[in-house]
Amino acid sequence: MSSKITIHLYTKNRSLVIYSWNKRYHRSVFDNSRYPDGKVFENSYFTPRALDTVDKVFFVDNVLYHYRQVPNGLSKSVNGEKFVDLIWCLEETRKYYLEKNYDELYKLLMVFILDKCVDSYFYCYRNLEHDNKCYELMKFFKEKYGEYYKECCNRDVFGSWSERVKYR
Protein backbone atom coordinates (compact mmCIF):
# COMPACT_ATOMS: atom_id res chain seq x y z
CA MET A 1 0.00 0.00 0.00
CA SER A 2 1.34 3.44 -0.75
CA SER A 3 2.57 5.59 2.10
CA LYS A 4 -0.01 8.26 1.12
CA ILE A 5 -2.85 5.84 1.74
CA THR A 6 -1.23 4.71 4.97
CA ILE A 7 -0.93 8.33 6.13
CA HIS A 8 -4.61 8.84 5.45
CA LEU A 9 -5.57 5.61 7.19
CA TYR A 10 -3.93 6.16 10.49
CA THR A 11 -3.41 9.83 10.91
CA LYS A 12 -5.98 12.20 12.25
CA ASN A 13 -5.33 15.88 12.80
CA ARG A 14 -1.65 15.18 12.01
CA SER A 15 -1.46 12.85 15.00
CA LEU A 16 -0.79 9.13 14.69
CA VAL A 17 -3.70 6.79 15.36
CA ILE A 18 -1.95 3.45 15.69
CA TYR A 19 -4.34 1.41 17.77
CA SER A 20 -5.22 -2.11 16.72
CA TRP A 21 -8.57 -2.35 18.48
CA ASN A 22 -10.37 -0.40 15.74
CA LYS A 23 -9.13 -2.50 12.84
CA ARG A 24 -9.86 -5.96 11.45
CA TYR A 25 -7.29 -7.77 9.38
CA HIS A 26 -7.44 -10.65 6.98
CA ARG A 27 -5.48 -13.59 8.39
CA SER A 28 -2.93 -13.32 5.55
CA VAL A 29 -1.67 -10.07 7.10
CA PHE A 30 -0.19 -12.20 9.88
CA ASP A 31 1.90 -14.20 7.40
CA ASN A 32 4.48 -11.40 7.35
CA SER A 33 3.59 -9.21 10.33
CA ARG A 34 3.48 -10.18 13.99
CA TYR A 35 3.05 -8.44 17.29
CA PRO A 36 6.34 -8.40 19.22
CA ASP A 37 6.43 -10.79 22.17
CA GLY A 38 6.39 -9.41 25.69
CA LYS A 39 5.81 -5.75 24.81
CA VAL A 40 3.00 -3.43 25.79
CA PHE A 41 1.88 -0.81 23.27
CA GLU A 42 2.68 -3.51 20.69
CA ASN A 43 0.08 -2.06 18.33
CA SER A 44 2.41 0.87 17.65
CA TYR A 45 4.86 -1.69 16.25
CA PHE A 46 2.36 -3.91 14.41
CA THR A 47 -0.10 -1.49 12.79
CA PRO A 48 2.30 0.31 10.41
CA ARG A 49 3.69 -3.00 9.16
CA ALA A 50 0.25 -4.54 8.78
CA LEU A 51 -1.06 -1.58 6.79
CA ASP A 52 1.98 -1.81 4.56
CA THR A 53 1.09 -5.39 3.50
CA VAL A 54 -2.47 -4.87 2.31
CA ASP A 55 -3.75 -3.94 -1.13
CA LYS A 56 -7.28 -2.99 -0.12
CA VAL A 57 -8.86 -1.28 2.85
CA PHE A 58 -12.55 -1.08 3.58
CA PHE A 59 -14.29 1.36 5.87
CA VAL A 60 -17.46 0.50 7.72
CA ASP A 61 -19.54 3.36 9.09
CA ASN A 62 -21.46 1.18 11.55
CA VAL A 63 -20.29 0.53 15.09
CA LEU A 64 -19.70 -3.22 15.18
CA TYR A 65 -18.35 -3.65 18.67
CA HIS A 66 -17.95 -1.73 21.89
CA TYR A 67 -14.54 -0.90 23.35
CA ARG A 68 -14.64 -1.59 27.05
CA GLN A 69 -12.15 -0.23 29.55
CA VAL A 70 -11.56 -2.47 32.52
CA PRO A 71 -9.91 -1.53 35.84
CA ASN A 72 -6.78 -3.62 35.17
CA GLY A 73 -6.48 -2.72 31.47
CA LEU A 74 -3.38 -1.07 30.01
CA SER A 75 -4.87 2.42 29.92
CA LYS A 76 -5.52 2.19 33.68
CA SER A 77 -2.23 0.56 34.68
CA VAL A 78 0.41 2.49 32.77
CA ASN A 79 3.72 3.05 34.50
CA GLY A 80 7.10 4.44 33.48
CA GLU A 81 8.50 1.06 32.49
CA LYS A 82 5.62 0.45 30.11
CA PHE A 83 6.49 3.72 28.40
CA VAL A 84 9.95 2.25 27.70
CA ASP A 85 8.16 -0.44 25.65
CA LEU A 86 6.27 2.27 23.78
CA ILE A 87 9.49 4.07 22.90
CA TRP A 88 11.02 0.74 21.76
CA CYS A 89 8.03 0.01 19.48
CA LEU A 90 8.14 3.54 18.05
CA GLU A 91 11.93 3.28 17.57
CA GLU A 92 11.47 0.08 15.57
CA THR A 93 8.81 1.79 13.46
CA ARG A 94 11.17 4.75 12.94
CA LYS A 95 13.80 2.36 11.54
CA TYR A 96 11.15 0.72 9.35
CA TYR A 97 10.06 4.05 7.84
CA LEU A 98 13.66 5.06 7.19
CA GLU A 99 14.31 1.72 5.49
CA LYS A 100 11.19 2.11 3.31
CA ASN A 101 11.88 5.82 2.60
CA TYR A 102 8.48 6.84 3.94
CA ASP A 103 9.49 10.45 4.56
CA GLU A 104 6.08 11.88 5.42
CA LEU A 105 5.27 9.03 7.80
CA TYR A 106 8.73 9.36 9.31
CA LYS A 107 8.13 13.06 10.01
CA LEU A 108 4.76 12.39 11.61
CA LEU A 109 6.23 9.59 13.68
CA MET A 110 9.16 11.67 14.91
CA VAL A 111 6.85 14.40 16.18
CA PHE A 112 4.77 11.69 17.87
CA ILE A 113 7.90 10.15 19.45
CA LEU A 114 9.05 13.52 20.79
CA ASP A 115 5.60 14.04 22.28
CA LYS A 116 5.62 10.59 23.90
CA CYS A 117 9.11 11.17 25.37
CA VAL A 118 7.84 14.37 27.00
CA ASP A 119 4.64 12.67 28.21
CA SER A 120 6.66 9.78 29.65
CA TYR A 121 9.16 12.09 31.36
CA PHE A 122 6.42 14.07 33.09
CA TYR A 123 4.48 10.94 33.99
CA CYS A 124 7.57 9.75 35.85
CA TYR A 125 8.09 13.18 37.41
CA ARG A 126 4.53 13.18 38.78
CA ASN A 127 4.99 9.68 40.21
CA LEU A 128 8.43 10.00 41.82
CA GLU A 129 7.12 9.25 45.31
CA HIS A 130 5.25 6.12 44.16
CA ASP A 131 7.84 4.55 41.85
CA ASN A 132 11.51 4.35 42.83
CA LYS A 133 12.58 3.71 39.22
CA CYS A 134 11.27 7.06 38.05
CA TYR A 135 14.60 8.92 38.34
CA GLU A 136 16.27 6.37 36.10
CA LEU A 137 13.37 6.45 33.64
CA MET A 138 13.31 10.25 33.57
CA LYS A 139 16.97 10.20 32.55
CA PHE A 140 16.19 7.63 29.80
CA PHE A 141 13.32 9.70 28.35
CA LYS A 142 15.35 12.91 28.50
CA GLU A 143 18.25 11.26 26.64
CA LYS A 144 15.92 9.75 24.04
CA TYR A 145 14.25 13.12 23.51
CA GLY A 146 17.65 14.74 22.94
CA GLU A 147 18.66 12.04 20.43
CA TYR A 148 15.41 12.30 18.51
CA TYR A 149 15.33 16.10 18.55
CA LYS A 150 18.85 16.22 17.07
CA GLU A 151 17.83 13.70 14.43
CA CYS A 152 14.77 15.80 13.57
CA CYS A 153 16.92 18.90 13.15
CA ASN A 154 19.50 17.04 11.03
CA ARG A 155 16.80 15.57 8.78
CA ASP A 156 14.82 18.83 8.58
CA VAL A 157 11.71 17.21 10.04
CA PHE A 158 10.34 20.52 11.24
CA GLY A 159 11.03 22.45 8.03
CA SER A 160 10.34 26.16 8.10
CA TRP A 161 8.51 27.85 10.96
CA SER A 162 5.19 27.57 9.09
CA GLU A 163 5.76 23.82 8.76
CA ARG A 164 6.45 23.54 12.50
CA VAL A 165 3.12 25.14 13.30
CA LYS A 166 1.30 22.41 11.32
CA TYR A 167 2.68 19.75 13.64
CA ARG A 168 1.33 21.38 16.78
Buried (B, 14 or more C-beta within 10 A) or exposed (E): BEBEEBBEBBBEEEEBEBEBEEBEBEEEBEEEBEBEEEBBBBBBBBBBBBBBBBEEEEEEEEEEEEEEEEEEEEEEEBBBBBBBBBBBBBBBBBEBBBEBEBEEBBBBBBBBBBBBBEEBBEBBBEBEEEBEBBEEBBEBBBEBBEEBBEBBEEEEBBEEEEEEEEBE
